[in-house]
Amino acid sequence: MSKPSHAPGKHAPDHVDERTARKVAEEARETRWRLPSFGKQLFLGDFRLDLVHPHPRPTDEARRRGEEFLARLTAFCATEIDPALIERESRIPDEVVRGLRSLGALGMKIPERYGGLGLGQYHYGRALMVVGSVSPALGALLSAHQSIGVPQPVRLFGTQAQQDAWLPRCVHEISAFLLTEPDVGSDPARLRATAVPDGDGSYVLNGVKLWTTNGVVADLVVVMARVPRSAGHPGGISAFIVDMAAEGVTVEHRNAFMGLRGIENGVTRFHDVRVPAENLIGAEGAGLRIALTTLNTGRLSLPAGCAAAAKWAARIAREWSRERVQWGRPVGEHEAVSRKVAFIAATAYALEAVLDLSALLADDERADIRIEAALAKLWSSEMACRVADELVQLRGGRGYETAESLAARGERGVPAEQVLRDLRINRIFEGSTEIMHLLIAREAVDAHLSVAGDIIDPGASAGRKARAAARAGGFYARWLPTLVTGAGQRPNAYGEFGPLARHLRYVERASRKLARSIFYAAGRWQGGLEYRQGFLGRMVDIGAELYAMSAVCVRARADTSADGPLTGAMSGLTPGPSAILLADAFCRQSRIRVEELFDGLWRNTDTMDVKLARAVLAGDFAWVEEGVLDPSIPGPWIAPSDPGPSDVETVHRTIE
């Protein structure tokens, strides 16, 4: 019997127009809201404090198991990991991975019945904070395996047989997630990797995947590939589990980066790799939805690393600013430095508050957290980078000097510059800031599109437009009056929060103002709103700050409640009343940022910038580039990724 062609180029689109690309992305969205969402209501001007207050807490049993594991993990990280060695050699020693495996760290979120620890998102996040504070590269290894690798999609979408087969292996083996390709980033409609059904009940996989975190050492991977439509096969982008020991898999290159020096990230080629049909997760065509749903909680691994870095930065800022003396006083007493110390300390508390609230909402499973998780990732990655940059500035020349150089000349080896380099990727990982703005904005305006989308849809018939207009009229007649007044205008509202009540009243008022701004923008630009990415970005950033303020106030209230602080401190130090002071400081800083963002919604240079950028791209200002040399190494902007056998030796290795 003749075999079908397996050439990816035959089935993968070389060019995808904008409308098709948007259609693919839209079809992958989870369109229904089965559970309430604090974030969704925030953008609608409905401040649902009851969805996050009282602050959710882990059960006593979950706390006991989680803290016992954290104690073992902390002891291991403090004594068995040399972060300077990882940074110097750009590799995590195999014995470190084996030690973490023996602790159960590869199976933190895997249910106990499969051999895992069965931890919730909250204690998993706390564990990533511990590991990430020692080595962010090691934190990336653990999170890429458990947050987006094989365990999470199999738990969420796998059959019982798949869970029984794969989850026990994931307790001991490393996994990875493969979506990105050399010419495909956040536009999956152009995906070129293919999985062609064969006559023997399997698929034949071909394609090249880029930036495969853990790919160099992974035992198992989830691969997104396009199945061509044919008789009995609906086709579409689909998710497959692939054993890296399969014939035809080659890791062609281990990538090196400005930060995360020990990360095992590579380029992986699949050439005629046979994948059994039972390795398909979910249905054909469900791959993107599986990926997006997995990322709903998977994105919370990045805020864990951000919170860890900021907490460490707060310590260094405090100790250094007290020790360093200039002009007769510790530098921390000079206002220029005091402002940096205050920002770092307040933001560190907020980053932890956002992480913990988001994680516990995920564990509680009574709310839809797709917006909250995305806001946490977006806001945390941006603010942590600011914290690291301020720490480098605060340390001066020592902030720019490497830890090993500092230690070699007899000073404390503070890796401030390394933290700045390591954190920078978080603004790109798992959705860049720009893409996160668009993803969150789409969810934020979902209610409007649900009732009025056909009005601005050029493909909608006159009848559909008329029905949409009627729906919209009814919706806005009920909704708009709710934006006029609310609890934020009552002086005694949220009184149980004491001095923080004023900030919650501000959040409530700002939420309604944000909703009104979205409504005005939709009316002004209608279908063109999706191209106003400057407006959408600022809109989302306002929502992120309001979410962070809410998380901080609720956290401070919990930390000073009769039930005791949310997180126990190994040092015995507890927040007490100081939590209120820190929360108040953060909210005051955040409110200034919110007001600047509101001002920028309508007073900006976005239109001019777009016109100028087009002229730049057309070469009108190429003369600006004269007088310097280009130190780039020659080569194409995007490496070729044509299908076919590999012509290099694999660099894949297995950690036994």
C-alpha positions as CSV (number, residue, x, y, z in Angstrom):
1,M,0.0,0.0,0.0
2,S,1.4,3.4,-0.9
3,K,2.3,5.8,1.9
4,P,1.0,9.3,2.1
5,S,3.3,12.2,1.6
6,H,4.7,13.5,4.9
7,A,6.3,16.8,3.6
8,P,5.1,19.6,5.9
9,G,5.3,22.2,3.3
10,K,2.5,20.6,1.4
11,H,0.0,21.1,4.2
12,A,1.4,24.2,6.1
13,P,0.5,27.6,4.8
14,D,3.3,29.7,3.5
15,H,1.2,32.9,3.9
16,V,-1.7,33.5,6.2
17,D,-3.7,36.7,5.8
18,E,-4.7,38.8,8.9
19,R,-8.3,37.7,8.9
20,T,-7.4,34.0,8.9
21,A,-4.8,34.4,11.6
22,R,-7.3,36.1,13.9
23,K,-9.9,33.5,13.2
24,V,-7.5,30.7,14.3
25,A,-6.6,32.6,17.5
26,E,-10.3,33.3,18.2
27,E,-11.4,29.7,17.7
28,A,-8.8,28.6,20.3
29,R,-10.2,30.9,23.0
30,E,-12.4,29.5,25.8
31,T,-15.5,31.5,25.0
32,R,-17.7,30.6,27.9
33,W,-17.4,32.0,31.4
34,R,-18.7,29.1,33.6
35,L,-17.4,30.6,36.8
36,P,-17.2,34.2,38.2
37,S,-14.1,36.2,37.5
38,F,-12.8,39.1,39.6
39,G,-10.6,40.3,36.7
40,K,-13.5,40.3,34.1
41,Q,-15.8,42.2,36.4
42,L,-13.0,44.7,37.2
43,F,-12.9,45.7,33.5
44,L,-16.7,46.0,33.5
45,G,-16.7,48.5,36.3
46,D,-18.0,46.0,38.8
47,F,-15.6,45.7,41.8
48,R,-16.4,42.3,43.2
49,L,-14.3,42.3,46.3
50,D,-16.2,39.4,47.6
51,L,-14.5,37.2,45.1
52,V,-11.1,37.7,46.7
53,H,-12.0,38.7,50.3
54,P,-11.6,37.1,52.8
55,H,-8.3,36.0,51.4
56,P,-8.4,32.3,50.4
57,R,-6.2,30.0,52.5
58,P,-4.9,26.5,52.0
59,T,-6.5,23.7,54.0
60,D,-4.7,22.6,57.2
61,E,-3.7,19.3,55.5
62,A,-2.5,21.1,52.3
63,R,-0.5,23.5,54.5
64,R,1.1,20.7,56.5
65,R,2.2,18.7,53.4
66,G,3.3,21.8,51.6
67,E,5.4,23.2,54.4
68,E,7.0,19.9,55.1
69,F,8.1,19.7,51.5
70,L,9.3,23.3,51.5
71,A,11.4,22.7,54.5
72,R,13.2,19.8,52.8
73,L,13.5,21.7,49.6
74,T,14.9,24.8,51.3
75,A,17.5,22.7,53.1
76,F,18.6,21.0,49.9
77,C,18.8,24.3,47.9
78,A,20.8,25.9,50.7
79,T,23.4,23.1,51.0
80,E,23.5,21.2,47.7
81,I,23.3,23.9,45.0
82,D,26.1,26.2,44.0
83,P,24.5,29.0,42.0
84,A,27.9,30.5,41.0
85,L,28.9,27.2,39.5
86,I,25.7,27.1,37.4
87,E,26.3,30.7,36.2
88,R,30.0,30.1,35.5
89,E,29.6,26.8,33.6
90,S,26.1,27.6,32.1
91,R,24.9,24.2,33.1
92,I,22.9,22.7,36.0
93,P,24.9,19.7,37.4
94,D,23.1,16.4,36.9
95,E,23.5,15.6,40.5
96,V,21.4,18.6,41.4
97,V,18.6,17.4,39.1
98,R,18.9,13.9,40.6
99,G,18.6,15.4,44.1
100,L,15.5,17.4,43.3
101,R,14.0,14.3,41.7
102,S,14.6,12.3,44.9
103,L,12.8,15.0,46.8
104,G,9.8,14.7,44.5
105,A,10.3,18.1,43.0
106,L,9.6,16.8,39.5
107,G,6.2,15.7,40.6
108,M,5.1,18.6,42.9
109,K,1.7,19.1,41.2
110,I,1.2,15.5,40.1
111,P,-1.5,13.7,42.2
112,E,-0.3,11.3,44.9
113,R,-2.0,8.3,43.3
114,Y,0.5,8.6,40.4
115,G,3.5,9.0,42.7
116,G,3.6,12.8,42.9
117,L,3.4,15.1,45.9
118,G,-0.1,16.4,45.0
119,L,0.7,20.0,46.0
120,G,-1.6,22.8,45.0
121,Q,-0.7,25.8,43.0
122,Y,0.0,27.9,46.1
123,H,2.7,25.6,47.6
124,Y,4.0,24.9,44.1
125,G,4.6,28.6,43.6
126,R,6.3,28.9,47.0
127,A,8.6,26.0,46.0
128,L,9.5,27.8,42.7
129,M,10.3,30.9,44.8
130,V,12.8,28.9,46.9
131,V,14.4,27.2,43.9
132,G,14.4,30.4,41.7
133,S,16.0,32.5,44.4
134,V,19.0,30.1,44.2
135,S,19.0,29.6,40.5
136,P,16.4,31.0,38.1
137,A,17.6,28.5,35.5
138,L,16.7,25.7,37.8
139,G,13.3,27.3,38.5
140,A,12.8,27.5,34.7
141,L,13.6,23.7,34.4
142,L,11.0,22.8,37.0
143,S,8.3,25.1,35.8
144,A,8.7,24.3,32.1
145,H,8.3,20.6,33.1
146,Q,5.3,21.0,35.3
147,S,3.5,24.2,34.4
148,I,3.4,23.7,30.6
149,G,5.1,20.4,29.9
150,V,3.5,17.0,29.7
151,P,1.9,16.7,33.2
152,Q,-0.4,19.7,33.0
153,P,-2.1,19.1,29.6
154,V,-2.4,15.4,30.4
155,R,-4.1,16.1,33.7
156,L,-6.5,18.6,32.2
157,F,-7.3,16.9,28.8
158,G,-5.8,13.4,28.9
159,T,-7.9,10.3,29.0
160,Q,-7.7,8.1,32.1
161,A,-5.5,5.7,30.1
162,Q,-3.1,8.6,29.2
163,Q,-3.0,9.8,32.8
164,D,-2.2,6.2,34.0
165,A,0.6,5.9,31.4
166,W,2.3,9.3,31.4
167,L,1.9,10.9,34.9
168,P,3.9,8.2,36.8
169,R,6.7,8.8,34.3
170,C,6.6,12.5,34.7
171,V,7.4,12.1,38.4
172,H,10.9,11.0,37.4
173,E,11.4,12.2,33.8
174,I,11.7,15.7,32.5
175,S,9.3,17.1,30.0
176,A,8.9,20.2,27.7
177,F,6.4,22.0,25.6
178,L,7.1,22.7,21.9
179,L,5.0,25.3,20.0
180,T,7.3,28.0,18.8
181,E,9.1,27.6,15.4
182,P,11.8,29.7,13.7
183,D,9.1,31.7,11.8
184,V,6.2,31.2,14.2
185,G,5.9,33.0,17.5
186,S,2.5,34.3,18.7
187,D,0.8,33.7,15.3
188,P,0.0,29.9,15.4
189,A,-2.0,30.1,12.2
190,R,1.4,29.9,10.4
191,L,2.5,26.7,12.2
192,R,4.5,24.5,9.8
193,A,5.1,21.3,11.8
194,T,2.8,18.6,10.5
195,A,1.5,15.3,11.9
196,V,0.2,13.3,8.9
197,P,-2.1,10.3,9.7
198,D,-0.6,7.0,8.4
199,G,-2.4,3.9,7.4
200,D,-1.1,2.0,10.5
201,G,-3.0,4.0,13.1
202,S,-0.2,6.5,13.8
203,Y,0.9,9.9,12.8
204,V,4.1,10.9,11.1
205,L,5.6,14.1,12.6
206,N,7.8,16.5,10.7
207,G,9.0,20.0,11.6
208,V,11.4,22.2,13.5
209,K,10.8,23.7,16.9
210,L,12.7,26.7,18.4
211,W,13.4,27.7,22.0
212,T,12.3,24.4,23.5
213,T,13.0,25.0,27.2
214,N,14.1,21.6,28.7
215,G,14.3,20.2,25.1
216,V,18.0,19.4,25.4
217,V,17.4,17.1,28.5
218,A,13.7,16.3,28.1
219,D,12.6,12.7,28.1
220,L,9.0,13.5,27.0
221,V,7.6,16.5,25.1
222,V,4.3,17.9,24.1
223,V,4.4,19.0,20.4
224,M,2.0,21.2,18.6
225,A,1.6,20.1,15.0
226,R,-0.9,20.6,12.2
227,V,-2.9,17.6,11.1
228,P,-4.1,17.9,7.5
229,R,-7.8,17.5,6.9
230,S,-8.8,14.2,5.3
231,A,-11.4,11.5,5.3
232,G,-12.0,10.6,9.0
233,H,-9.6,13.4,10.2
234,P,-11.0,16.8,11.0
235,G,-7.4,18.1,11.1
236,G,-6.1,21.3,12.7
237,I,-3.4,22.2,15.2
238,S,-3.2,19.3,17.6
239,A,-1.2,18.3,20.7
240,F,0.9,15.1,20.8
241,I,3.1,13.4,23.4
242,V,6.4,12.4,21.9
243,D,9.1,10.3,23.5
244,M,12.4,12.0,22.8
245,A,14.0,8.6,22.4
246,A,12.0,8.1,19.2
247,E,13.8,7.6,15.9
248,G,14.0,10.8,13.9
249,V,14.2,13.3,16.8
250,T,17.3,15.5,16.8
251,V,18.2,18.3,19.2
252,E,20.4,20.3,16.7
253,H,21.6,23.2,19.0
254,R,21.6,24.3,22.6
255,N,20.8,28.0,22.7
256,A,22.7,30.5,24.9
257,F,21.1,33.6,26.3
258,M,22.0,36.8,28.1
259,G,20.5,35.4,31.3
260,L,19.3,32.0,32.7
261,R,22.8,30.7,31.8
262,G,22.0,27.1,32.9
263,I,18.7,26.7,31.0
264,E,18.6,23.7,28.7
265,N,16.9,25.3,25.7
266,G,17.4,24.1,22.2
267,V,16.3,23.6,18.6
268,T,14.5,20.3,18.0
269,R,14.0,18.7,14.6
270,F,11.4,15.9,13.9
271,H,11.9,13.9,10.7
272,D,9.4,11.2,9.9
273,V,8.9,10.5,13.7
274,R,6.1,8.0,14.2
275,V,3.7,9.0,17.0
276,P,1.1,6.4,18.1
277,A,-2.5,7.7,17.8
278,E,-3.0,7.1,21.5
279,N,-0.4,9.9,22.1
280,L,-2.9,12.5,20.8
281,I,-4.1,14.7,23.7
282,G,-7.7,15.6,23.2
283,A,-9.2,15.8,19.7
284,E,-7.6,16.8,16.5
285,G,-7.7,20.5,16.1
286,A,-7.9,21.1,19.9
287,G,-4.2,21.8,20.3
288,L,-4.3,25.6,20.6
289,R,-7.2,25.5,23.1
290,I,-5.2,22.9,25.1
291,A,-2.2,25.2,25.1
292,L,-4.1,28.3,26.1
293,T,-6.0,26.5,28.9
294,T,-2.7,25.0,30.2
295,L,-1.2,28.5,30.3
296,N,-4.1,29.8,32.4
297,T,-2.4,28.5,35.5
298,G,1.0,27.7,33.9
299,R,1.7,31.4,33.6
300,L,1.8,31.7,37.4
301,S,5.2,30.1,37.5
302,L,6.8,33.3,36.2
303,P,5.3,35.5,38.9
304,A,6.9,33.1,41.4
305,G,10.3,33.8,40.1
306,C,9.6,37.5,40.0
307,A,8.4,37.6,43.6
308,A,11.5,35.7,44.7
309,A,13.8,38.1,43.0
310,A,12.1,41.1,44.4
311,K,12.1,39.7,48.0
312,W,15.9,39.1,47.7
313,A,16.3,42.6,46.2
314,A,14.5,44.1,49.2
315,R,17.0,42.4,51.5
316,I,20.0,43.6,49.6
317,A,18.7,47.1,49.3
318,R,18.1,47.3,53.0
319,E,21.4,45.9,54.1
320,W,23.5,47.8,51.5
321,S,21.7,51.2,52.0
322,R,22.3,50.9,55.7
323,E,26.0,49.9,55.3
324,R,27.2,52.3,52.6
325,V,28.0,55.8,53.9
326,Q,28.3,58.9,51.8
327,W,28.4,62.5,52.9
328,G,28.2,61.6,56.5
329,R,25.0,59.5,56.3
330,P,24.0,56.0,55.2
331,V,23.0,56.3,51.5
332,G,19.6,54.9,52.4
333,E,18.9,58.1,54.3
334,H,19.4,60.3,51.2
335,E,16.0,60.9,49.6
336,A,17.2,59.9,46.1
337,V,18.1,56.5,47.4
338,S,15.2,56.3,50.0
339,R,12.7,56.4,47.1
340,K,14.3,53.4,45.5
341,V,14.4,51.4,48.8
342,A,10.7,52.2,49.4
343,F,9.8,51.2,45.9
344,I,11.6,47.9,46.1
345,A,10.2,47.0,49.5
346,A,6.6,47.9,48.7
347,T,6.7,46.2,45.3
348,A,8.2,43.0,46.7
349,Y,5.3,42.8,49.1
350,A,2.9,43.4,46.2
351,L,4.5,40.8,43.9
352,E,4.1,38.2,46.6
353,A,0.5,39.2,47.3
354,V,-0.4,39.0,43.6
355,L,1.3,35.6,43.3
356,D,-0.3,34.1,46.4
357,L,-3.8,35.4,45.7
358,S,-3.8,34.2,42.1
359,A,-2.4,30.8,43.1
360,L,-5.0,30.3,45.9
361,L,-7.8,31.4,43.6
362,A,-6.6,28.6,41.2
363,D,-6.6,26.1,44.0
364,D,-10.0,27.2,45.2
365,E,-11.5,26.4,41.8
366,R,-14.5,28.6,42.4
367,A,-13.5,31.3,40.0
368,D,-12.3,31.6,36.4
369,I,-8.8,33.0,36.7
370,R,-7.7,33.3,33.1
371,I,-7.6,37.1,33.4
372,E,-6.1,37.1,36.9
373,A,-3.3,34.7,35.9
374,A,-2.5,36.7,32.7
375,L,-2.5,40.0,34.7
376,A,-0.2,38.4,37.3
377,K,2.2,37.3,34.6
378,L,2.1,40.7,32.8
379,W,2.4,42.9,35.9
380,S,4.9,40.8,37.7
381,S,7.3,40.5,34.8
382,E,7.3,44.2,34.2
383,M,7.6,45.3,37.9
384,A,10.3,42.8,38.8
385,C,12.4,44.2,36.0
386,R,12.0,47.7,37.4
387,V,12.9,46.4,40.8
388,A,16.1,44.7,39.5
389,D,17.1,47.8,37.5
390,E,16.6,50.0,40.6
391,L,18.7,47.6,42.7
392,V,21.6,47.8,40.2
393,Q,21.3,51.6,40.2
394,L,21.2,51.6,44.0
395,R,24.4,49.5,44.2
396,G,26.2,51.8,41.7
397,G,29.3,50.4,40.1
398,R,29.0,47.3,42.3
399,G,25.6,46.6,40.8
400,Y,27.2,46.4,37.4
401,E,30.1,44.2,38.5
402,T,29.6,40.5,38.6
403,A,29.3,38.6,41.8
404,E,32.5,36.6,41.1
405,S,34.5,39.7,40.5
406,L,33.2,41.3,43.7
407,A,34.1,38.2,45.7
408,A,37.5,38.0,44.0
409,R,38.5,41.4,45.3
410,G,37.2,40.7,48.8
411,E,33.6,42.0,48.8
412,R,30.3,40.3,49.2
413,G,29.4,38.7,45.8
414,V,26.0,40.2,45.2
415,P,24.7,39.0,41.8
416,A,22.6,42.1,41.1
417,E,23.5,42.3,37.4
418,Q,22.7,38.6,37.0
419,V,19.3,39.1,38.5
420,L,18.6,41.9,36.0
421,R,19.7,39.7,33.1
422,D,17.8,36.7,34.4
423,L,14.5,38.6,34.9
424,R,14.5,40.2,31.5
425,I,13.2,37.1,29.7
426,N,10.0,37.1,31.7
427,R,8.7,40.0,29.7
428,I,9.0,37.7,26.7
429,F,8.4,34.1,28.0
430,E,4.9,32.6,27.7
431,G,3.5,35.6,25.9
432,S,5.4,38.9,25.5
433,T,4.2,42.0,27.2
434,E,2.8,43.2,23.9
435,I,1.0,39.9,23.2
436,M,-0.3,39.8,26.8
437,H,-1.8,43.2,26.4
438,L,-3.8,42.0,23.4
439,L,-4.8,38.7,24.9
440,I,-6.1,40.4,28.1
441,A,-7.7,43.2,26.2
442,R,-9.7,40.6,24.1
443,E,-11.0,39.1,27.3
444,A,-11.7,42.5,28.8
445,V,-13.9,43.5,25.9
446,D,-15.6,40.1,25.6
447,A,-18.9,41.3,27.1
448,H,-19.1,44.1,24.5
449,L,-18.3,41.9,21.6
450,S,-20.8,39.3,22.8
451,V,-23.7,41.7,22.5
452,A,-22.5,44.1,19.8
453,G,-19.8,42.2,17.8
454,D,-22.0,41.8,14.7
455,I,-22.5,45.5,14.5
456,I,-18.8,46.1,13.6
457,D,-18.3,42.7,11.8
458,P,-17.9,43.5,8.1
459,G,-19.1,40.0,7.3
460,A,-22.3,40.2,9.3
461,S,-25.6,40.4,7.4
462,A,-28.1,43.2,7.8
463,G,-30.3,41.0,9.9
464,R,-27.5,40.0,12.2
465,K,-26.5,43.6,12.6
466,A,-30.1,44.6,13.5
467,R,-30.4,41.8,16.1
468,A,-27.0,42.8,17.6
469,A,-28.1,46.4,17.8
470,A,-31.2,45.3,19.8
471,R,-29.1,43.2,22.1
472,A,-26.6,46.0,22.6
473,G,-29.4,48.5,23.4
474,G,-30.8,46.3,26.1
475,F,-27.3,45.5,27.6
476,Y,-26.1,49.1,27.7
477,A,-29.4,50.4,29.1
478,R,-28.8,48.2,32.1
479,W,-25.1,48.5,32.3
480,L,-24.2,52.1,31.8
481,P,-26.2,53.4,34.8
482,T,-24.1,51.1,37.1
483,L,-21.0,53.1,36.1
484,V,-22.3,56.4,37.5
485,T,-22.0,55.8,41.2
486,G,-20.8,53.1,43.6
487,A,-19.3,52.1,46.9
488,G,-16.1,54.0,46.1
489,Q,-18.0,57.3,46.7
490,R,-19.3,56.3,50.1
491,P,-16.8,57.6,52.8
492,N,-17.3,54.5,55.1
493,A,-17.2,51.8,52.5
494,Y,-14.7,48.9,53.1
495,G,-14.3,50.2,56.7
496,E,-13.0,46.9,58.0
497,F,-9.8,47.6,56.1
498,G,-8.9,50.5,58.3
499,P,-6.5,52.9,56.6
500,L,-6.4,50.8,53.5
501,A,-10.2,51.4,52.9
502,R,-9.4,54.6,51.0
503,H,-7.4,52.6,48.4
504,L,-10.2,50.1,47.9
505,R,-12.6,52.9,47.4
506,Y,-10.2,54.3,44.8
507,V,-10.0,50.9,43.1
508,E,-13.8,50.8,42.9
509,R,-14.0,54.3,41.4
510,A,-11.1,53.6,39.0
511,S,-12.8,50.4,37.9
512,R,-15.9,52.3,36.8
513,K,-13.8,54.9,35.2
514,L,-11.9,52.3,33.2
515,A,-15.2,50.7,32.1
516,R,-16.5,54.0,30.9
517,S,-13.2,54.6,29.0
518,I,-13.5,51.3,27.3
519,F,-17.1,52.1,26.3
520,Y,-16.1,55.5,24.9
521,A,-13.2,54.0,23.0
522,A,-15.4,51.2,21.5
523,G,-17.9,53.9,20.4
524,R,-15.3,56.1,18.9
525,W,-13.2,53.5,17.1
526,Q,-15.6,50.6,16.8
527,G,-13.9,47.8,14.8
528,G,-10.8,49.9,14.7
529,L,-10.3,49.5,18.4
530,E,-8.3,46.3,17.9
531,Y,-5.6,48.4,16.1
532,R,-5.4,50.9,18.9
533,Q,-2.8,48.8,20.7
534,G,-1.4,51.8,22.7
535,F,-4.9,52.4,24.1
536,L,-5.4,48.7,24.8
537,G,-2.1,48.3,26.5
538,R,-2.7,51.2,28.8
539,M,-6.2,49.9,29.5
540,V,-4.8,46.5,30.5
541,D,-2.0,48.1,32.6
542,I,-4.6,50.1,34.6
543,G,-6.5,46.8,35.3
544,A,-3.3,45.1,36.3
545,E,-2.5,47.9,38.8
546,L,-6.0,47.8,40.2
547,Y,-5.7,44.0,40.6
548,A,-2.4,44.4,42.4
549,M,-3.8,47.0,44.7
550,S,-6.7,44.7,45.5
551,A,-4.4,41.8,46.2
552,V,-2.2,43.9,48.5
553,C,-5.1,45.3,50.6
554,V,-6.6,41.8,50.9
555,R,-3.3,40.3,51.8
556,A,-2.4,43.0,54.4
557,R,-5.9,42.4,56.0
558,A,-5.2,38.6,56.1
559,D,-1.6,39.1,57.5
560,T,-3.0,41.2,60.4
561,S,-6.1,39.1,61.1
562,A,-6.8,36.9,64.1
563,D,-6.0,33.8,61.9
564,G,-2.4,35.0,61.6
565,P,-0.3,35.8,58.5
566,L,-0.9,33.9,55.4
567,T,2.7,32.6,55.1
568,G,4.8,31.6,58.1
569,A,8.3,32.9,58.3
570,M,11.2,30.5,59.1
571,S,13.0,33.3,60.8
572,G,10.0,33.8,63.2
573,L,9.4,37.3,61.8
574,T,5.8,38.1,61.1
575,P,4.2,41.1,59.3
576,G,2.0,42.5,62.1
577,P,0.9,46.1,61.7
578,S,3.9,46.8,59.4
579,A,1.9,45.0,56.7
580,I,-0.6,47.8,56.7
581,L,2.2,50.4,56.4
582,L,3.8,48.6,53.5
583,A,0.5,48.0,51.7
584,D,-0.4,51.7,52.1
585,A,2.9,52.7,50.6
586,F,2.4,50.4,47.6
587,C,-1.1,51.6,47.0
588,R,0.0,55.3,47.0
589,Q,2.8,54.5,44.5
590,S,0.4,52.4,42.3
591,R,-2.3,55.2,42.3
592,I,0.2,57.6,40.7
593,R,1.0,55.0,38.0
594,V,-2.8,54.5,37.4
595,E,-3.4,58.3,37.0
596,E,-0.6,58.5,34.5
597,L,-2.0,55.6,32.5
598,F,-5.5,57.2,32.5
599,D,-4.0,60.4,31.2
600,G,-2.2,58.5,28.5
601,L,-5.4,56.9,27.3
602,W,-6.3,60.1,25.5
603,R,-3.2,62.2,25.5
604,N,-0.4,60.4,23.7
605,T,1.6,60.3,20.5
606,D,0.3,56.9,19.3
607,T,-1.0,58.1,15.9
608,M,2.1,60.1,15.1
609,D,4.3,57.1,16.2
610,V,2.6,54.8,13.9
611,K,3.0,57.1,10.9
612,L,6.7,57.7,11.8
613,A,7.4,54.0,12.2
614,R,6.0,53.3,8.7
615,A,8.3,55.9,7.3
616,V,11.2,54.4,9.2
617,L,10.3,51.0,7.8
618,A,10.2,52.5,4.3
619,G,13.7,53.7,4.7
620,D,12.9,57.4,4.9
621,F,15.3,57.9,7.8
622,A,18.0,55.5,6.9
623,W,20.4,58.4,7.1
624,V,20.1,58.3,10.9
625,E,21.9,55.0,10.9
626,E,25.0,56.4,9.1
627,G,28.4,56.7,10.9
628,V,28.5,53.5,12.8
629,L,29.4,49.8,12.1
630,D,27.2,46.8,12.5
631,P,28.9,44.2,14.8
632,S,26.3,41.5,14.0
633,I,27.5,38.1,12.8
634,P,26.3,37.8,9.1
635,G,23.3,35.4,8.5
636,P,19.6,35.4,7.6
637,W,17.2,37.1,10.0
638,I,15.3,33.8,10.4
639,A,17.0,30.5,10.1
640,P,15.7,28.1,7.5
641,S,13.4,25.4,8.9
642,D,12.6,23.3,5.9
643,P,11.6,19.7,6.6
644,G,14.0,16.9,6.2
645,P,16.6,14.8,8.0
646,S,19.0,16.5,10.3
647,D,22.6,16.9,9.1
648,V,24.1,17.4,12.6
649,E,24.7,15.2,15.6
650,T,22.1,15.5,18.3
651,V,23.1,17.4,21.5
652,H,20.2,15.8,23.4
653,R,21.3,14.2,26.7
654,T,19.4,12.3,29.3
655,I,19.8,12.8,33.1
656,E,19.7,9.4,34.6
